[in-house]
Amino acid sequence: MTDYEVATAFLGEWGHFQQQVFFLLCLTVIPNGFNGMFIVFVADTPPHRCVIPANVNLTAAWRNHSIPLELDRNSGALVPSKCSRYRLGDVLSLSGRGFLPGVDVNMSKVPTESCLDGWEYDQSVYISTIITEWDLVCDDRWKNPLTSSIFFCGVLTGSFVSGQLSDRYGRKIVLFVTMAVQTVFTFIMVFAPSWPVFCALFFIVGMGQISNYVAAFVLGSEILSPKVRTIYSTAGVSLFFAAGYMFLPLLAYFLRDWRMLLLGLTLPGFLYVPLWWFIPESPRWLLSRGRVEEAEAIVRDAAKKNKIQPPPVIFSPLQKELQCETSKALNICDLLRSPNIRWISLTLWLVWNTLTIAYFSLSLNTANLHGNAYFNCFVSALVEIPAYTLSWVMFRWWSRRLSLSSTLFMGGVFLLLVQLMPSNLVYLSITLEMMGKCAVTTAFTIVYAYTAELYPTVLRNTALGACSMASRIGSIIAPYFIYLRSYSVSLPYILMGSITVASGLLSLLLPESYGMPLPDTISHMQHFPG
């Protein structure tokens, strides 16, 4: 145990104070579950075809044959073109002369043109999406994956900024400020008049989304006792994240208009304001900044809630080492300063990067799977429940390093098997993909808690933010992994599976932290092998 854990051991493991902190911090994570994934429905592309103006004088036969057929890469069947039509002037001439399409006219000889009058969209699933509102199809279809990438650029920026702000100004204030940013800017998105404005607001939402999650994660990890911390950092925040994720398709099913969906997702955020008076600052962080009296006040309040008599002096000179180190104004550069912390950081950055590629690619791909988009998204969220439960079991009783490596490796194997399945076994392919998602989610949960255990208090939030920041390169390109489906359906699975297996092997180089106390200073960290 560290000096801090010895000094606060009298509080017990699971009193009223710990229960309050545990559940309230978990509640703050729920909006992250739906704010990070609503783009699955908001930017889904429904079936579409070129508009044939109603006032054009065409016979019924020619109106029904005004769209050329093309080969669908996924099914191999001939389907109406989404981006072209037969040249309207030629079709009008042939219709007026009484020719029949396919009988008197060889349709392959009729010239085509782009959708000059716009598109008509199928509304059996969605009333509107940003795709249908701003016609982000055909020549503008590149804007669809870019929309998600811009969000993850915001996440990248938030990871870089919030970690250092949290280590400098406190976990609590960053938590609530970023929750406010996430809620307010999602609300403003409802009124976005154009795609560029939507993307600019979505970027800011991304900044708030990751900052909120990391601040809540670190705050709980530092306040809660070791055994409860394990449950919180693996199953606790993750299950509440999954609850928000599962709430998304249920709400989207009833709100088929993208603006109404965003409005419905914004409202819960305003309910979190009263939590400011019930969630305390991290005593560990206060001590690391030399604010011993404030830390003691929080611990004494915790003792009062737990109906325990605190000792006369809780924190004596035990924090001098911490205060000495924090006087050096540690920052993100210290993650690379010494060889030990440098190799740990570089290895974790690669592992995090792979996990974000696999996790977000699989999550964003649910709309492309066979069957109902709402049901597929719900199942994708549902498989995270056993993943989070498994991560807690593994984290509680098994090696951190082996837990991370084995789940990464198995996730990669499942994804590699998907592209080997025959096209007629579509449900088996979906099952393998969901098993891969489950394994990747387990690894993602483990790496969050594992990273928090490897880094010291003086750099923990900065380190988590940096890992999250480095991983956003993966999340930024993840939408383009899905975009590769337009060239080959199996290509995304081959790439994701290969890099996930490789990262599983790479993670074996990390030091073990099972059964070790949380380090408070850089000198307390575990050593990288060799």
VMD Tcl script that draws the C-alpha trace (Angstrom):
set ca {
  {0.00 0.00 0.00}
  {1.11 3.59 -0.61}
  {1.34 6.20 2.15}
  {-2.00 7.65 1.02}
  {-3.74 4.27 1.19}
  {-2.31 3.63 4.67}
  {-3.45 7.06 5.86}
  {-7.01 6.59 4.59}
  {-7.44 2.88 5.37}
  {-9.61 3.77 8.40}
  {-12.42 4.81 5.98}
  {-13.04 1.18 5.05}
  {-13.72 -0.25 1.59}
  {-17.43 0.27 0.90}
  {-19.04 2.85 3.14}
  {-21.68 5.44 2.25}
  {-19.01 7.81 0.93}
  {-17.49 5.25 -1.46}
  {-20.94 4.14 -2.65}
  {-21.94 7.75 -3.38}
  {-18.75 8.48 -5.33}
  {-18.96 5.18 -7.22}
  {-22.52 5.53 -8.49}
  {-22.51 9.27 -9.15}
  {-19.31 9.10 -11.20}
  {-20.72 6.13 -13.11}
  {-23.83 8.18 -13.89}
  {-21.69 10.91 -15.47}
  {-20.42 8.36 -18.02}
  {-23.86 7.47 -19.46}
  {-23.97 10.37 -21.98}
  {-20.63 9.23 -23.40}
  {-22.31 6.01 -24.51}
  {-24.74 7.71 -26.86}
  {-22.87 10.92 -27.74}
  {-19.98 8.99 -29.22}
  {-22.17 6.72 -31.34}
  {-25.21 8.72 -32.47}
  {-23.44 9.35 -35.79}
  {-24.35 5.74 -36.69}
  {-27.96 6.90 -37.16}
  {-27.49 10.62 -37.76}
  {-25.15 10.00 -40.73}
  {-26.55 6.74 -42.09}
  {-27.09 6.61 -45.85}
  {-30.53 5.23 -46.83}
  {-31.18 3.74 -50.31}
  {-31.41 6.50 -52.89}
  {-31.68 7.18 -56.62}
  {-31.76 10.12 -58.98}
  {-34.88 12.27 -59.01}
  {-36.95 12.23 -62.19}
  {-38.95 15.47 -62.06}
  {-42.69 14.87 -61.75}
  {-43.47 17.46 -64.42}
  {-41.47 15.62 -67.09}
  {-43.82 14.08 -69.67}
  {-42.72 10.43 -69.66}
  {-44.71 7.26 -70.18}
  {-44.96 4.90 -67.22}
  {-42.63 2.43 -68.93}
  {-39.90 5.00 -69.47}
  {-40.27 6.47 -65.98}
  {-39.77 2.99 -64.54}
  {-36.68 2.44 -66.71}
  {-35.08 5.87 -66.38}
  {-32.41 4.63 -63.93}
  {-29.68 2.29 -65.27}
  {-28.85 -0.95 -63.51}
  {-25.43 -1.64 -62.04}
  {-23.74 -4.53 -60.24}
  {-23.83 -4.38 -56.44}
  {-20.40 -5.34 -55.01}
  {-21.86 -6.83 -51.85}
  {-24.70 -8.98 -53.20}
  {-23.54 -9.42 -56.79}
  {-27.07 -8.54 -58.02}
  {-28.13 -5.87 -60.50}
  {-29.63 -2.87 -58.68}
  {-30.74 0.62 -59.81}
  {-27.85 3.08 -59.94}
  {-27.56 5.48 -57.00}
  {-25.62 8.18 -58.80}
  {-26.71 8.28 -62.44}
  {-29.74 8.26 -64.70}
  {-30.30 7.99 -68.42}
  {-29.89 11.37 -70.08}
  {-33.26 12.99 -69.59}
  {-33.37 14.69 -73.00}
  {-32.79 11.38 -74.83}
  {-35.35 9.56 -72.67}
  {-37.94 12.29 -73.42}
  {-37.29 11.96 -77.14}
  {-37.58 8.17 -77.15}
  {-40.71 8.26 -74.98}
  {-42.34 10.86 -77.25}
  {-41.67 8.71 -80.34}
  {-43.45 5.76 -78.73}
  {-40.45 3.43 -78.33}
  {-40.47 0.87 -75.51}
  {-37.40 0.50 -73.25}
  {-35.67 -2.85 -73.62}
  {-37.87 -3.77 -76.59}
  {-37.34 -1.12 -79.21}
  {-34.31 0.43 -77.57}
  {-31.08 -1.19 -76.36}
  {-30.74 0.54 -73.00}
  {-26.96 0.00 -72.85}
  {-26.65 2.42 -75.79}
  {-28.56 5.25 -74.07}
  {-26.17 7.90 -72.61}
  {-26.24 8.54 -68.84}
  {-25.80 11.65 -66.73}
  {-25.39 12.52 -63.05}
  {-28.30 13.32 -60.75}
  {-28.77 16.90 -61.95}
  {-32.12 17.29 -60.15}
  {-30.99 15.76 -56.86}
  {-31.89 12.49 -55.20}
  {-34.92 10.82 -53.72}
  {-34.32 8.83 -50.54}
  {-36.07 5.84 -49.07}
  {-37.86 6.91 -45.86}
  {-38.85 3.49 -44.56}
  {-36.09 3.65 -41.89}
  {-35.26 7.35 -41.43}
  {-37.32 10.50 -41.86}
  {-34.08 12.42 -42.35}
  {-30.33 12.17 -41.72}
  {-27.56 14.65 -42.42}
  {-26.92 12.60 -45.58}
  {-30.43 13.18 -46.94}
  {-30.60 16.80 -45.78}
  {-27.34 17.92 -47.39}
  {-27.08 15.25 -50.16}
  {-23.79 13.75 -48.94}
  {-23.87 10.97 -51.55}
  {-22.13 10.08 -54.81}
  {-19.47 12.74 -55.50}
  {-19.88 14.03 -51.92}
  {-19.95 10.64 -50.20}
  {-16.39 11.24 -48.93}
  {-17.91 13.68 -46.46}
  {-19.63 10.85 -44.57}
  {-16.51 9.20 -43.08}
  {-14.90 12.63 -42.74}
  {-17.76 13.67 -40.41}
  {-16.82 10.92 -37.95}
  {-13.12 11.64 -38.37}
  {-13.68 15.30 -37.46}
  {-15.40 14.16 -34.26}
  {-12.38 12.02 -33.41}
  {-10.08 14.95 -34.20}
  {-12.01 16.74 -31.46}
  {-11.44 13.74 -29.20}
  {-7.72 13.95 -30.03}
  {-7.65 17.63 -29.10}
  {-9.63 17.00 -25.90}
  {-7.25 14.21 -24.91}
  {-4.28 16.53 -25.33}
  {-5.76 19.49 -23.47}
  {-7.93 17.99 -20.74}
  {-5.31 15.69 -19.24}
  {-2.93 18.52 -18.51}
  {-5.74 20.83 -17.36}
  {-6.98 18.11 -15.00}
  {-3.53 17.55 -13.52}
  {-3.08 21.31 -13.13}
  {-6.53 22.55 -12.04}
  {-8.22 19.45 -10.63}
  {-10.25 16.41 -11.70}
  {-13.63 17.71 -10.56}
  {-13.69 21.06 -12.34}
  {-12.54 19.52 -15.64}
  {-15.20 16.80 -15.29}
  {-18.07 19.25 -14.96}
  {-16.80 21.82 -17.47}
  {-16.43 19.13 -20.16}
  {-19.85 17.67 -19.36}
  {-21.29 21.15 -19.92}
  {-19.39 21.53 -23.20}
  {-20.65 18.17 -24.43}
  {-24.27 18.92 -23.56}
  {-24.46 22.53 -24.77}
  {-22.77 21.95 -28.12}
  {-24.83 18.84 -28.85}
  {-27.89 21.03 -28.30}
  {-26.53 23.69 -30.69}
  {-25.98 20.97 -33.32}
  {-29.76 20.58 -33.52}
  {-29.88 23.95 -35.29}
  {-26.88 23.41 -37.61}
  {-27.74 25.03 -40.99}
  {-25.05 23.27 -43.03}
  {-22.60 20.38 -43.04}
  {-19.50 22.53 -42.24}
  {-21.25 24.06 -39.21}
  {-22.38 20.58 -38.08}
  {-18.79 19.31 -38.29}
  {-17.38 22.29 -36.38}
  {-19.84 21.70 -33.53}
  {-19.26 17.94 -33.67}
  {-15.52 18.61 -33.22}
  {-16.21 20.48 -29.95}
  {-18.56 17.71 -28.76}
  {-15.68 15.26 -29.32}
  {-13.42 17.39 -27.14}
  {-15.92 17.29 -24.29}
  {-16.76 13.61 -24.71}
  {-13.32 12.13 -24.06}
  {-12.38 14.75 -21.46}
  {-15.46 13.90 -19.41}
  {-14.76 10.16 -19.56}
  {-11.07 10.37 -18.63}
  {-11.69 12.84 -15.78}
  {-14.42 10.63 -14.27}
  {-12.25 7.54 -14.69}
  {-9.23 9.05 -12.95}
  {-11.26 10.74 -10.21}
  {-12.88 7.44 -9.21}
  {-9.60 5.53 -9.45}
  {-7.93 7.96 -7.05}
  {-10.73 8.27 -4.48}
  {-11.85 4.64 -4.19}
  {-10.02 1.93 -2.25}
  {-7.97 -0.68 -4.17}
  {-10.62 -3.44 -4.34}
  {-13.47 -1.08 -5.22}
  {-11.19 0.73 -7.69}
  {-10.82 -2.49 -9.67}
  {-14.60 -2.88 -9.98}
  {-15.06 0.79 -10.82}
  {-12.34 1.01 -13.47}
  {-13.38 -2.19 -15.27}
  {-17.06 -3.02 -14.76}
  {-18.40 0.19 -13.17}
  {-17.87 3.00 -15.69}
  {-17.99 0.55 -18.57}
  {-21.41 -0.88 -17.74}
  {-22.86 2.60 -17.43}
  {-21.25 3.51 -20.76}
  {-22.93 0.44 -22.27}
  {-26.25 1.52 -20.74}
  {-25.96 4.82 -22.59}
  {-24.95 2.98 -25.77}
  {-27.99 0.68 -25.52}
  {-30.25 3.66 -24.88}
  {-29.19 5.17 -28.22}
  {-30.89 2.69 -30.62}
  {-34.02 2.62 -28.46}
  {-34.40 6.40 -28.65}
  {-33.36 6.49 -32.32}
  {-36.08 3.94 -33.14}
  {-38.74 6.41 -31.97}
  {-37.03 9.60 -33.19}
  {-36.32 9.01 -36.88}
  {-35.46 12.66 -37.63}
  {-31.80 13.45 -36.86}
  {-32.52 16.84 -35.29}
  {-35.13 15.41 -32.94}
  {-32.78 12.57 -32.03}
  {-30.01 14.99 -31.03}
  {-32.49 17.06 -29.03}
  {-33.61 13.92 -27.18}
  {-29.99 12.98 -26.43}
  {-29.19 16.48 -25.11}
  {-31.84 16.72 -22.42}
  {-30.32 14.18 -19.95}
  {-27.14 16.27 -19.76}
  {-28.90 19.08 -17.93}
  {-29.83 16.68 -15.11}
  {-26.19 16.40 -14.00}
  {-25.83 19.95 -12.65}
  {-26.77 19.04 -9.01}
  {-24.00 16.41 -8.89}
  {-21.44 19.21 -8.40}
  {-22.40 19.34 -4.72}
  {-22.08 15.58 -4.20}
  {-18.89 14.61 -6.06}
  {-15.68 15.65 -4.23}
  {-12.26 16.55 -5.61}
  {-9.56 13.87 -5.51}
  {-7.67 14.00 -2.17}
  {-4.70 12.36 -3.92}
  {-4.56 15.22 -6.43}
  {-4.92 17.85 -3.69}
  {-2.03 16.29 -1.81}
  {0.08 16.20 -4.99}
  {-0.50 19.98 -5.25}
  {0.42 20.55 -1.59}
  {-3.17 21.37 -0.53}
  {-3.11 19.13 2.53}
  {-5.86 20.95 4.48}
  {-8.39 20.57 1.65}
  {-7.53 16.89 1.26}
  {-8.00 16.34 5.00}
  {-11.38 18.12 4.90}
  {-12.65 15.77 2.20}
  {-11.39 12.67 4.04}
  {-12.95 13.87 7.32}
  {-16.24 14.45 5.51}
  {-15.97 10.92 4.12}
  {-15.38 9.57 7.63}
  {-18.48 11.42 8.82}
  {-20.60 9.89 6.05}
  {-19.21 6.46 6.88}
  {-19.88 7.10 10.61}
  {-16.21 6.60 11.47}
  {-14.12 8.65 13.89}
  {-11.02 9.92 12.01}
  {-7.61 10.16 13.70}
  {-6.46 13.61 14.91}
  {-3.85 13.85 12.12}
  {-4.53 12.13 8.80}
  {-1.79 13.45 6.50}
  {1.47 14.35 8.17}
  {4.76 14.90 6.32}
  {4.04 11.81 4.16}
  {3.46 13.96 1.07}
  {6.79 15.80 1.01}
  {8.10 13.62 -1.78}
  {5.00 14.28 -3.88}
  {5.16 18.03 -3.27}
  {8.84 18.07 -4.24}
  {8.13 16.31 -7.52}
  {5.09 18.39 -8.46}
  {7.10 21.56 -7.89}
  {8.89 20.62 -11.14}
  {5.63 21.29 -13.05}
  {5.42 17.89 -14.74}
  {3.78 17.81 -18.16}
  {3.26 15.56 -21.17}
  {6.97 15.75 -22.07}
  {7.80 13.82 -18.88}
  {6.11 10.76 -20.41}
  {9.18 10.46 -22.68}
  {11.92 11.88 -20.45}
  {13.40 8.72 -18.90}
  {13.96 5.41 -20.77}
  {11.61 3.42 -18.52}
  {8.55 5.66 -18.81}
  {9.36 6.30 -22.50}
  {9.14 2.62 -23.50}
  {6.01 2.07 -21.42}
  {4.38 5.11 -23.07}
  {5.33 4.17 -26.65}
  {4.10 0.59 -26.22}
  {0.81 1.71 -24.68}
  {0.28 4.29 -27.43}
  {0.55 1.59 -30.10}
  {-1.81 -0.74 -28.23}
  {-4.36 2.03 -27.64}
  {-4.16 3.02 -31.29}
  {-5.00 -0.51 -32.44}
  {-7.87 -0.83 -29.97}
  {-9.53 2.39 -31.14}
  {-9.28 1.30 -34.79}
  {-10.93 -2.05 -34.04}
  {-13.51 -0.80 -31.52}
  {-14.80 2.20 -33.44}
  {-14.67 0.48 -36.83}
  {-16.84 -2.34 -35.50}
  {-19.18 0.06 -33.71}
  {-19.64 2.34 -36.72}
  {-20.14 -0.67 -39.00}
  {-23.44 -1.76 -37.41}
  {-25.51 0.19 -39.93}
  {-23.87 -1.81 -42.76}
  {-24.65 -5.24 -41.33}
  {-27.44 -7.41 -42.68}
  {-30.80 -6.80 -40.97}
  {-32.32 -3.98 -38.94}
  {-29.90 -1.12 -38.15}
  {-31.50 -0.41 -34.74}
  {-31.37 -4.06 -33.68}
  {-27.76 -4.45 -34.88}
  {-26.69 -1.37 -32.92}
  {-28.46 -2.66 -29.81}
  {-26.74 -6.05 -30.13}
  {-23.39 -4.30 -30.64}
  {-24.01 -2.45 -27.36}
  {-25.35 -5.55 -25.62}
  {-22.21 -7.64 -26.29}
  {-20.28 -5.07 -24.28}
  {-22.06 -6.18 -21.09}
  {-20.37 -9.64 -20.96}
  {-17.16 -7.96 -22.14}
  {-17.14 -5.59 -19.17}
  {-18.06 -8.41 -16.79}
  {-15.23 -10.53 -18.17}
  {-12.79 -7.64 -17.89}
  {-13.63 -7.27 -14.19}
  {-13.15 -11.00 -13.57}
  {-9.81 -11.00 -15.40}
  {-8.66 -7.80 -13.75}
  {-9.64 -9.08 -10.31}
  {-7.93 -12.47 -10.43}
  {-5.52 -12.59 -13.36}
  {-2.34 -10.98 -14.66}
  {-2.93 -7.55 -16.24}
  {-0.44 -8.21 -19.01}
  {-1.83 -11.63 -19.94}
  {-5.42 -10.35 -19.72}
  {-4.71 -7.59 -22.24}
  {-2.63 -9.75 -24.56}
  {-5.06 -12.69 -24.69}
  {-8.17 -10.58 -25.37}
  {-6.39 -8.60 -28.11}
  {-5.16 -11.79 -29.73}
  {-8.57 -13.51 -29.65}
  {-10.32 -10.41 -30.97}
  {-7.95 -10.36 -33.94}
  {-8.50 -14.05 -34.64}
  {-12.31 -13.63 -34.68}
  {-12.05 -10.73 -37.13}
  {-9.73 -12.68 -39.42}
  {-12.24 -15.54 -39.46}
  {-15.07 -13.25 -40.63}
  {-13.70 -12.89 -44.16}
  {-13.40 -16.69 -44.48}
  {-17.16 -17.22 -44.07}
  {-19.23 -17.96 -47.22}
  {-21.55 -15.14 -48.31}
  {-24.65 -17.25 -47.60}
  {-23.69 -17.65 -43.91}
  {-24.32 -13.99 -43.13}
  {-25.52 -14.56 -39.55}
  {-22.43 -16.61 -38.72}
  {-20.29 -13.72 -40.00}
  {-22.22 -11.28 -37.81}
  {-21.77 -13.61 -34.81}
  {-18.00 -13.74 -35.37}
  {-17.90 -9.96 -35.72}
  {-19.79 -9.53 -32.45}
  {-17.43 -11.99 -30.71}
  {-14.53 -9.93 -32.03}
  {-16.23 -6.77 -30.75}
  {-16.68 -8.43 -27.34}
  {-12.99 -9.38 -27.12}
  {-11.81 -5.95 -28.29}
  {-14.13 -4.23 -25.80}
  {-12.74 -6.42 -23.00}
  {-9.20 -5.42 -23.98}
  {-10.20 -1.74 -24.21}
  {-11.62 -1.84 -20.67}
  {-8.54 -3.59 -19.32}
  {-6.09 -1.17 -20.96}
  {-7.80 1.85 -19.37}
  {-7.43 0.42 -15.86}
  {-4.00 -1.09 -16.62}
  {-2.70 2.29 -17.83}
  {-4.00 4.03 -14.70}
  {-2.10 1.50 -12.57}
  {1.19 1.88 -14.44}
  {1.48 5.68 -14.20}
  {2.06 7.76 -11.02}
  {-0.42 10.18 -9.44}
  {1.57 13.23 -10.56}
  {1.17 12.20 -14.21}
  {-1.78 9.83 -14.21}
  {-4.38 12.06 -15.82}
  {-1.84 13.47 -18.28}
  {-0.74 9.94 -19.15}
  {-4.28 8.70 -19.70}
  {-5.00 11.77 -21.79}
  {-1.82 11.20 -23.80}
  {-2.66 7.53 -24.41}
  {-6.14 8.54 -25.45}
  {-4.64 11.30 -27.63}
  {-2.21 8.92 -29.36}
  {-4.99 6.41 -29.94}
  {-7.11 9.00 -31.74}
  {-5.01 8.54 -34.84}
  {-6.70 5.14 -34.94}
  {-10.17 6.51 -34.28}
  {-9.72 9.23 -36.92}
  {-8.95 6.66 -39.61}
  {-11.48 4.08 -38.30}
  {-14.36 5.48 -40.45}
  {-12.20 4.93 -43.53}
  {-11.76 1.27 -42.61}
  {-15.53 1.02 -43.07}
  {-15.24 3.05 -46.29}
  {-12.99 0.26 -47.66}
  {-16.12 -1.92 -47.89}
  {-16.94 -0.15 -51.15}
  {-13.85 -1.82 -52.65}
  {-13.87 -5.16 -50.82}
  {-16.17 -6.34 -48.04}
  {-13.44 -8.50 -46.46}
  {-10.61 -5.93 -46.58}
  {-11.55 -4.10 -43.31}
  {-11.65 -7.40 -41.39}
  {-8.25 -8.53 -42.73}
  {-6.60 -5.24 -41.75}
  {-8.28 -4.99 -38.33}
  {-7.61 -8.62 -37.47}
  {-3.93 -8.46 -38.44}
  {-3.04 -5.34 -36.43}
  {-5.05 -6.53 -33.43}
  {-3.18 -9.86 -33.29}
  {0.14 -8.01 -33.64}
  {-0.75 -5.64 -30.77}
  {-1.70 -8.60 -28.59}
  {1.83 -9.92 -28.95}
  {3.37 -6.46 -28.44}
  {1.51 -5.96 -25.14}
  {3.46 -8.85 -23.59}
  {6.38 -6.41 -23.24}
  {4.55 -4.25 -20.68}
  {5.40 -4.56 -16.94}
  {3.02 -6.35 -14.59}
  {0.98 -4.27 -12.12}
  {-1.22 -6.95 -10.55}
  {-1.17 -6.66 -6.76}
  {0.98 -3.52 -6.84}
  {0.01 -0.21 -5.15}
  {-0.74 2.83 -7.27}
  {2.57 4.69 -7.77}
  {2.60 8.30 -6.57}
  {5.86 9.43 -8.19}
  {7.81 8.51 -11.32}
  {10.39 6.68 -9.21}
  {7.63 4.36 -7.91}
  {6.73 3.05 -11.40}
  {7.19 -0.57 -12.45}
  {10.11 -1.22 -14.80}
  {9.83 -2.02 -18.49}
  {11.41 -5.46 -19.18}
  {15.07 -5.09 -20.16}
}
mol new
graphics top color blue
foreach p $ca { graphics top sphere $p radius 0.5 }
foreach p [lrange $ca 0 end-1] q [lrange $ca 1 end] { graphics top cylinder $p $q radius 0.2 }
display resetview
